[in-house]
Amino acid sequence: MPPQSSSHTPGDDRQVIRISPLALMACFLLLFCISFPVLGWPEVFGWMLAIPFLIGAWVLRVRTTVTPEGLELRRPFSSVSISWDQIKGFRFPKRGWARADLVDGSQVALPVVTFGRLPQLASASGGRVTDPYAAARAAASDKNREEHEEPAAQSATTNTESDTD
């Protein structure tokens, strides 16, 4: 039985797109690997202990939250809120994160949003962003339905013809 929602819990209309917390395992592995030179010569390599912690803070901080009102972008040192009225469209480059083209002609990178995360973006946008995966699934199911209906219609036609003979 799911817990009852209260006024303090966000509704289901928000989607948070973030880096997987499993990335913190890589930070612990990096900390382990860095510990050998640090323990060997701490005066020179001691500063390297900060690297895994900075990467871990980045993993925990960076995210894009999609709401019915717009997008909330959290970067390492800043946060930006963009309403749907300000967004003209989206671009998905081959490498890197998606970009939102704004009405004023500028672009904003959407942290952690890639083409694979498009269904999450579409479901939380309230229909403002279309999901190409859903269109492909609907087309495939329509094609399967048509393929299954044609043999049934043909067999019904042949059965009717044999009954008349």
Rosetta blueprint (number, residue, H / E / L):
1 M L
2 P L
3 P L
4 Q L
5 S L
6 S L
7 S L
8 H L
9 T L
10 P L
11 G L
12 D L
13 D L
14 R L
15 Q E
16 V E
17 I E
18 R E
19 I L
20 S L
21 P L
22 L L
23 A H
24 L H
25 M H
26 A H
27 C H
28 F H
29 L H
30 L H
31 L H
32 F H
33 C H
34 I H
35 S H
36 F H
37 P H
38 V H
39 L H
40 G H
41 W L
42 P H
43 E H
44 V H
45 F H
46 G H
47 W H
48 M H
49 L H
50 A H
51 I H
52 P H
53 F H
54 L H
55 I H
56 G H
57 A H
58 W H
59 V H
60 L H
61 R H
62 V L
63 R E
64 T E
65 T E
66 V E
67 T L
68 P L
69 E L
70 G E
71 L E
72 E E
73 L E
74 R E
75 R L
76 P L
77 F L
78 S L
79 S E
80 V E
81 S E
82 I E
83 S E
84 W H
85 D H
86 Q H
87 I E
88 K E
89 G E
90 F E
91 R E
92 F L
93 P L
94 K L
95 R L
96 G L
97 W L
98 A L
99 R E
100 A E
101 D E
102 L E
103 V L
104 D L
105 G L
106 S L
107 Q E
108 V E
109 A E
110 L L
111 P L
112 V L
113 V L
114 T L
115 F H
116 G H
117 R H
118 L H
119 P H
120 Q H
121 L H
122 A H
123 S H
124 A H
125 S L
126 G L
127 G L
128 R L
129 V L
130 T L
131 D L
132 P H
133 Y H
134 A H
135 A H
136 A H
137 R H
138 A H
139 A H
140 A H
141 S H
142 D H
143 K H
144 N H
145 R H
146 E H
147 E H
148 H H
149 E H
150 E H
151 P H
152 A H
153 A H
154 Q H
155 S H
156 A H
157 T H
158 T H
159 N H
160 T H
161 E H
162 S H
163 D H
164 T H
165 D L
